[in-house]
Amino acid sequence: MKPVDQSARDSALDISQSWVVTAPAGSGKTGLLTLRVLKLLAVVESPEEILAITFTRKAAAEMLERIVGALIEADELTRNCSPAQALEKINQIDDEHTLRFMQSAYAALARDKTQGWNLLQNTHRLKITTIDGFCRELSNQLPMLSGAGVNPQICDEPRLLYEQAVMNLIESYKTGACEQAINQVLTHLDNDLDRVKRLLVDLLGSREQWLPLVLEIASSEEAAFDILNAHIEDWATELTDQVQESLQIFEGPLLELAHFAAGKLKEDGSTHPITLLEDQFTFTDTSFETLESFWVPLTKLLLTESGTFRKTVNKNTGFPTSKDKNEKAILQERKTAFLNLLGEIKSIPGLEAALAQLSSFPVKGYTEQQWQTLDALIQLLPLCTAHLKLVFKESSQTDFTEITLSALRALGSESDTPTDLSLILDYRLNHVLIDEFQDTSSIQLNLLKLLTQEWQPDEGRTLFIVGDGMQSCYGFRNANVGIFLNIRDNGLENVPMSAVNLCVNFRSNQAVVNWVNDVFKVAFPAQNDINRGAVSYQPSVPFDTKELLSSHVECHGFVGDNGNEAEAQFVTSIIAQQLEVNPNQSIAILVRNRPHLTKIITALRSQNIAYQAVDIDPLLARPCVQDLLTITRVMQDQSDYLAWLAFLRAPWCGLSLSELTVLLGDHIYADTQPATHNVFATLHNEDLLSLLNTDTKNRVQRARMLLAQSFHQTQRKPLAALVESLWFALGGALIADNSNELDDARTYLQLLTKHEKGGRIRQWDAFYAGLQKLYARPTPVDANVQPVQLMTMHKSKGLEFDTVFVCGLSRPSKADDSPLLFWHERLNSYSEPQTLLSPLSPKIESEADPVYAFLKEEGKQSRLLEDTRLLYVACTRAKARLYITAALTETPAAEIKPPANNTMLARIWDAIQEQIITHVDPNVDMPSNDSVETGSNYVRFLTPEAISGLHGLVDSALVTETEKQKTVFDNSDINIFEDREVDNTAAAIGTLMHRILAVICDDGLDAWPLEKLAGMHKPWRAQLTANGVPAATAEQALQTITQSVLKMLDDETARWLLSNSHPVSHCEWVVHYGSQPRDAVIDRFFIEGNTAWIVDYKTSTPNKGETLEQFVSAQQAEYQPQVDFYQKLVKEIVPPEITIKKALYFPFIQHFAPY
């Protein structure tokens, strides 16, 4: 069966033309893009002529997989066939969609063979990437021209670089640079320097939006004040033109009633703006000068303060009542006439929004103080970005915004002579395809214009843009849906484009599609507005028109003080029912913000329903990460009292509050940290420790011993390695509940490695900021179980599920920010861009500056429109069943209150309020948040039995063997580690074996009876898993390790080697050397008589067919430089009469190989 929009799809596959395709939810746009790429591959001279840009790396990977998969399938289907036989085989395919794909794939494959591309072996020749990836490629091709330098590193925390740039700007003030401008901004914000710094830092994060606007105005020959005022006046005139045209047919009766209302208000002595309409019997002109005297007062007559059409009028709006019977009838007649007229006016599309804009329009333009501050910012902000570029250069770092700006510089500007790179791309690039174009930003549009600026008509080049204005929801990433609407309506410069609309939804069944159509045609604005980002609704048609009893949409509201808990319990109960009917179905719970899932997660856990939360649980919420952070803080600052309290409360010490009071006194209950209190010294007070019970005292004493050893190694070893070794020695791996928590621990330690310098964290703010951006790995579930997916609405884009719950819709959205500069770029009636700018209102003023308030309101309205679109995205993820849920409140009269305007529910309230099934004061039996722990099962303290299986400090397990060697071994002169490819699994096994040998030696051979080995499997398995060894491989490795240790404990040479009875005996011996202290770690060192032995452990084994002699000889030759270097270090330490000998020991084959 063909979809009803098949003709539109066929048109979009005409590769001789450029197209703008509107593809709503579920319309198969990815398949359309893929099919067009295959058709292009069948005609181009080289695959590099085609560039496909997607919104995410995942989408790029999916498209590449589809294209390559189609080529592979076509290759397998037609292998060993003549062209005629191949076509005959393909034409036998029944499904028309598959037939088209195979025909196109075969044609592309034939072209591939003719041209000798070998795409199946060289898939990198298919240029499918994200916009960020493409910009990075451009800036790297011409690093000097772009200004990006050679391969700068993308900074994980660019805000720190922004802060440095702002600090440098402020410092330049002391030298006299931009002194007047900085003084003006400081005065404007009540000399609050910290606030000015913070606001400037915030602006740098979005500089790609405002910088081109500011630079354009600053570089104009016309005065900035005149430019911006002219833009304000043009906007006002266009609005009044629109209002006048819409109301023209109502001019007479409307102004007659306005005259009546104004007269009545004057009789009462009112100064309401409506009184200005008393002597107006015709519309005035639409110039800016008439705004305050006529057009704004007219909006006050028609609209409420909230900007919506009036539903009633009274004496305050010029329609009073009277006790006199005759006068009352006249007044009532006037009131009725006005309300009837208003009823007709309400039906005019787009008028309410235009009147609301006009109502709050800044009729007087800029105040003097606002203009002076804006003028100062126009000077300061380009300087601030220049300082940022210097910071980027000095640090060899950059951010994604700078990469995009660098790409633009590499391509030149539309008015410049083309750069070498733009000429190369112009020669090579003939076909550009862009997905998700509704979420394109202005700077990305400029990039596209530069890529196509040299294109000429009728030369065979094509641009293919796919998007859906109804799904634009990334305004916080600077996306502007107006760009898509404008190109769809007007095309792109130099590229004639045709528009085509798809309408068939292949994803959702009829019940869901019909409900979405009915609800969102009411929720979406009636007309498009490019400048505000308003998108009208275009209905979809279900491909599958079968009506199924199991398919439905339900809306549920929960009234009462525990509405959120009731909502969570209801959702959980419905999920349980759905899984009982079909345990293999896909289910998702979608919310606006992550915190909205808290109670739902609690309810799911209480019912033992498996779920996966992607980027939902903050990494800091995991107990193992909290423990690692506690250790880090104690290691970095022994005076950090709160960190000590957390350390002593953790399971390795497990002190109760009463036990803490015994040790530290009542300080633990104080609001502030005691001025002088050395907790570590207190832990050495044996009199105090004797007051604790024996097990607690033993735990504290053991932790104290390990801490002392760690403190001794501070700044001698990398901080991450110290923190991890202490965490393992304290029992951190035993407390972790599953391998995911060990992965979370690794993520924390990797971040710590990035932020440490010289064994210390230099910038704690940066470290904490990075930590707060990380999320825990989803909790593992049984492979046979289909977990419920929990995610934000934004994360759900591009996905689909059998059953979808859209929850928490009555939760308020985040309050709008107040930036230092508001900017707005609009297209006037001639499609010319115009800019409006305004600085933040002064702190001392009670009311916002009119221009700033107007622009902020415009931003707010744009975000509300985007909220509607985001809700549409969420609802269209459902294939068969959709549930809408929200907590509701009642009025004193037991009526349901409409939701607050800043909630998602408000966006569809008018369309669904009659559909809502209300649950009033439902009985809720929910576990408290405290009763369901986040992360692992809570461990109050480690038992003596658990502690007995632990050992002292050992080297890092979550840092790879290669990283460890690079960190502690000076290989500047002898390059034996840099180029060696390391098998991560082998490295993990080797690291564990090194640890085991060190522990056996430290404990003494008598402490390791053979029966002890069975009890070591759990901690050994944890360490292997923590280092990324798959579960099946870990089990095999455990068997090998156990057998090897058994043999060593029974081998005389091994026992001699591991004995700690030698007069001098060291394991993992750290030797410091160099003018700038560096470390070398010697696996085993001991002195016996007059001989010192340096032994390096090697966990490699002979290859198949290699004799033991050949193997040992090769290994000794390879590691000769390393052990010679160790010998050089040891020679400076031991007495001269000591003879130094060297050896390798291979624990997996129990072979001792002296040099």
PECOR-V684416 format. One line per field, one symbol per residue. psi: psi as a letter, one per 40 degrees, with the letter a starting at -180 (. if undefined). A space follows every 10 residues. Layout:
# PECOR-V684416
psi: ???
This chain:
# PECOR-V684416
psi: hiiefddddd deeheeiiih hhgiheefdd dddddddddd deeidideeh hhhididddd dddddddddd dddddddeif iidddddddd eehdhddddd dddddddddd ddddefdfdd dgeeehghii dddddddddd dgddddeeah fihhhdgddd dddddddddd ddddeehfdd ddddddddff fgdddddddd ddddefdedd ddddddddei dihddddddd dddddddddd ddddddedee dcdddddddd dddddddeei fidddeedfh eihiifidde dddddddddd ddiidefiii diiadeeegi iidhdddddd dddddddddd ddddddehhe ddddddddde hgeeaiiddd dddddddddd dddddddddd ddddefiiid dddddddddd eaideihiid ddddddddhe hhhhifeefi iddddddddd dedeiiifee iihhhhihde ehffdefeih ddddddddde aiheghiiii hiehhediid ddddddddde dddiidiihd defhhihhii hhdhehhhde hihihhihhi dfdddddddd dddddddddd dgeeihhihh idideeeddd ddddddefhh ihhhfdhide ehdddddddd ddddddheeg dddddddddi dddfhidddd dddeaedeei dihidhhgdd ddeegdddde eiiddddddd dddddddddd ddehediidd ddddddddde eddddhdidd dddddddddd ddddeihfei hdgddddddd deeiiiiihi ihdehhihhh iidddeheii idhhhhifee hiihiiigid hhihhihaee fhhihhihii iideidiihd dddddddddd dddddddddd dddddeehdd hhhhiihiii idefihhiii dfiddddedd dedeehhihh fihhgiiidd ehiibihhhd ihidddddei aahiiidehi dddddddehh fddhgeddeh hhhddddddd dddddddddd dddiddegid edddeedddd ddddddeehi dddddddddd ddddddddee hddddddehe eidhhiifhh hiiidhhiih hhdhhihhbe hhhhhhhhei iiihehiddd dddddddded dddddddddd dediidehhh iiiihgdeef hhgi.
